[in-house]
Amino acid sequence: MVSELSVNLRPSSYGNVIRVCDLPNGRVMYNVVDSEGHKAGKLSIPADEVDKFESSYTQILDSAPKIQAYVDANSSESSIRKRRNIARGIIAASGIIGAGIPLMILKKSTSVTKKILGAVAGVVTGLSAGFVASLSVTTPPGSIEFAKATRELSKLDIKPVLDEQA
């Protein structure tokens, strides 16, 4: 995996990171190249975190175009309004169904407290499930992978390399 990032360098409108060398302090240096192909800086990563860095970076490069395509196709005001209404509808329907199921199950019960608690628990469960369902319907493809890779990168010890250090 280590040499794959630099060897299979592909043009990207998001820029690139190219492995340069191993530093004497046990870190690996990378050149950062902007989207126009100009050198934008250098960074270093501990040698034991290189695989995590490269796989996360590759995941970001793979998911970013999917997210961008989704945004380009769905950024009109009517599309945003439509997705917002779909999300509200899913959440509302889930809440109603969540309240209805316990009430149907408990319809023969004589305890009003049991019915109220069941309905409240059902509404909370239904709204939660509806929120998750609406997110899965309205979230751009690739955004979960992008978020996981970004989170992984934030845990790494990435440091800028000044020219006098290299």
C-alpha positions in Angstrom: 0.0 0.0 0.0 2.8 2.4 0.8 4.1 2.9 -2.7 0.6 2.6 -4.3 -0.3 6.2 -3.4 2.6 7.8 -5.2 3.0 5.3 -8.0 -0.6 5.3 -9.1 -0.9 9.1 -8.9 -4.0 10.1 -10.7 -5.0 13.6 -11.6 -7.4 15.0 -9.1 -9.3 18.3 -8.9 -8.8 18.0 -5.2 -5.0 17.9 -5.3 -2.6 15.1 -4.4 -0.2 13.9 -1.8 3.0 12.3 -3.0 5.4 10.2 -0.9 8.9 11.7 -1.1 11.2 9.9 1.4 11.8 8.5 4.9 13.1 11.1 7.3 15.9 10.2 9.8 13.5 10.9 12.7 11.3 7.9 11.9 8.7 9.9 9.9 7.8 9.8 6.2 7.6 13.0 4.2 5.0 13.8 1.6 4.7 16.6 -0.9 1.2 18.2 -1.1 0.2 19.3 -4.6 -2.7 21.5 -5.2 -5.4 20.9 -7.8 -3.4 22.8 -10.5 -0.3 20.6 -10.0 1.7 23.2 -8.0 3.6 22.3 -4.9 1.6 23.5 -1.9 3.7 22.3 1.0 5.1 19.2 2.8 3.9 17.1 5.6 5.3 14.2 7.6 3.7 11.2 9.3 5.1 8.6 11.6 6.2 5.5 9.7 3.8 3.3 11.6 0.8 5.5 10.6 1.6 5.6 6.9 -0.8 2.8 5.9 -3.7 4.5 7.8 -2.9 7.8 6.2 -2.7 6.5 2.7 -5.9 4.4 2.9 -7.8 7.3 4.5 -6.5 9.7 1.9 -7.4 7.3 -0.9 -10.9 6.9 0.6 -11.3 10.7 0.6 -10.3 10.9 -3.0 -12.7 8.1 -4.0 -15.7 9.6 -2.2 -15.2 13.3 -2.9 -16.3 13.1 -6.6 -19.4 11.2 -5.6 -20.3 13.8 -3.1 -19.5 16.6 -5.6 -21.7 15.0 -8.3 -24.6 14.6 -5.8 -24.2 18.3 -4.8 -24.1 19.4 -8.4 -27.2 17.4 -9.3 -29.2 18.3 -6.2 -28.3 21.9 -5.3 -31.3 23.6 -6.9 -33.8 25.3 -4.5 -36.5 22.9 -5.6 -34.3 19.8 -5.1 -33.4 21.0 -1.6 -37.0 21.7 -0.8 -38.0 18.3 -2.1 -35.4 16.4 0.0 -36.3 18.4 3.1 -40.0 17.5 2.6 -39.1 13.8 2.1 -37.1 13.8 5.3 -39.9 15.5 7.2 -42.4 13.0 5.8 -40.3 10.0 6.7 -39.8 11.3 10.3 -43.5 12.1 10.7 -44.6 8.8 9.3 -42.2 6.9 11.5 -43.3 8.8 14.6 -47.0 8.0 13.8 -46.2 4.3 13.2 -44.1 4.2 16.3 -47.0 5.5 18.4 -49.6 3.3 16.7 -47.9 0.0 17.1 -47.8 0.1 21.0 -51.3 1.4 21.1 -52.5 -1.5 18.9 -50.7 -4.0 21.0 -52.0 -2.5 24.2 -55.6 -1.8 23.0 -57.0 -4.5 25.3 -55.1 -3.3 28.3 -57.1 -1.4 30.9 -54.1 0.5 32.2 -54.0 4.1 30.8 -50.5 4.6 32.2 -49.3 1.6 30.2 -50.9 2.9 27.0 -49.4 6.4 27.5 -45.9 5.1 28.3 -46.1 2.7 25.4 -47.2 5.5 23.0 -44.5 7.8 24.2 -41.8 5.1 23.9 -43.2 4.2 20.4 -43.1 7.9 19.3 -39.5 8.3 20.5 -38.4 5.0 18.9 -40.3 5.9 15.7 -38.9 9.4 15.5 -35.4 8.0 16.0 -35.8 5.4 13.4 -37.3 8.0 11.0 -34.4 10.4 11.6 -31.9 7.6 10.7 -34.0 6.6 7.7 -34.2 10.2 6.4 -30.5 10.6 6.8 -29.8 7.5 4.7 -32.2 8.7 2.0 -31.0 12.3 1.8 -27.3 11.9 2.6 -25.0 12.1 -0.5 -23.4 8.8 -1.5 -19.8 8.5 -0.2 -20.3 10.9 2.7 -20.1 8.2 5.3 -16.8 6.9 3.9 -15.6 10.5 3.7 -16.5 11.2 7.3 -14.8 8.0 8.5 -11.6 8.8 6.6 -11.6 12.3 7.8 -12.0 11.1 11.4 -9.1 8.6 10.9 -6.9 11.4 9.5 -7.7 13.6 12.5 -6.3 10.9 14.9 -2.9 10.8 13.1 0.2 12.7 14.0 0.4 14.8 10.8 2.9 17.6 11.0 3.9 20.3 8.4 7.5 20.1 7.2 9.3 23.4 6.9 11.9 23.6 4.1 14.8 23.9 6.5 13.8 20.6 8.1 13.8 18.6 4.9 
